[in-house]
Amino acid sequence: MILMINKNYNSIKTIFVDLDNTLYEKEKGLLTEVSRRIDLFISNRFKGMKNIEKYRKNLFYKYGTTLKGLTIEEDVDPEEYFKFVNDINIEDFLERDEELINVLGGIEQEKIIFTNSPREYALNVLKVLGVEKFFSNIVDIRYLDFIPKPNEGAFKKLFEQGIKPEESMILDDYEHNLKPAKGLGMTTVLVGNNKSNNQPYIDYCIKDIKDIKEIKKIL
Ligand SMILES: [Mg+2]
C-alpha cells in the first residue's frame, strides 16, 4: 500500500495538500474538464488556431502554467480566464467522500491546500467532497502572485508566516512539484502512484491520499 523510499524522522506540524488529482483521483475526470475548457478559451480567443495542444504545451514548459504564458504573451486577464475555465458544476464529477472525511479528521496536524488553481474553485471542490472544515487555509494562485508550482518562489511563499519547511509535508500528484519542496527541506509524498520511484526528492509514494494514515504511523 505504501512504499517508503527515504527514511524521514522529522516531526511534521503542517501538511500542504495539492488539490487536483491529489485530493480526488485522476479518474474522476474533473481536471480533464478544466483542460477542455482551457482549450475552449484559447480557441474562442484565437479563432483559427490550429494546434492548441502544441501551443499549450509550449506555454506550459516555458512558464509553468498555460495562464502564466497567456498573461505574458497575450495579455490575457487572469480573472476572465478563471471565470471561464472553472465554470464547472463540480457535482458532475465529484461527490461527498466519507472515507476521505474520516482520514482527514484523524490527522491532527494543520492542513493547508496548496494549488495553482484559484481559491473559489478549490473551495467548491472541498465543499463537494465534504472536507473544507479540515483545512485552515487555501494557498491559491493569486496568493502566489501567479507564480505557480513548481517554481521555487511559490514554495518560499509558504514559509513567510512562520511555518518551517523541515516541519512540513507536501502531498502532490505531480512529481516535479516535489523537487523544490525537498530542496527547501520539506517531507515529500507523491500521490497517485505507489510504484517504485527512485527520485531522491521523493520520500514516500502512495496510491491514494487516503493511504496517508499509513505514513502517519511512521512519522
Ligand atoms: Mg495536482
Boltz pocket constraint, residues with backbone or C-beta under 6 A from the ligand:
constraints:
  - pocket:
      binder: B
      contacts: [[A, 18], [A, 19], [A, 20], [A, 21], [A, 22], [A, 172], [A, 173], [A, 174]]
      max_distance: 6.0
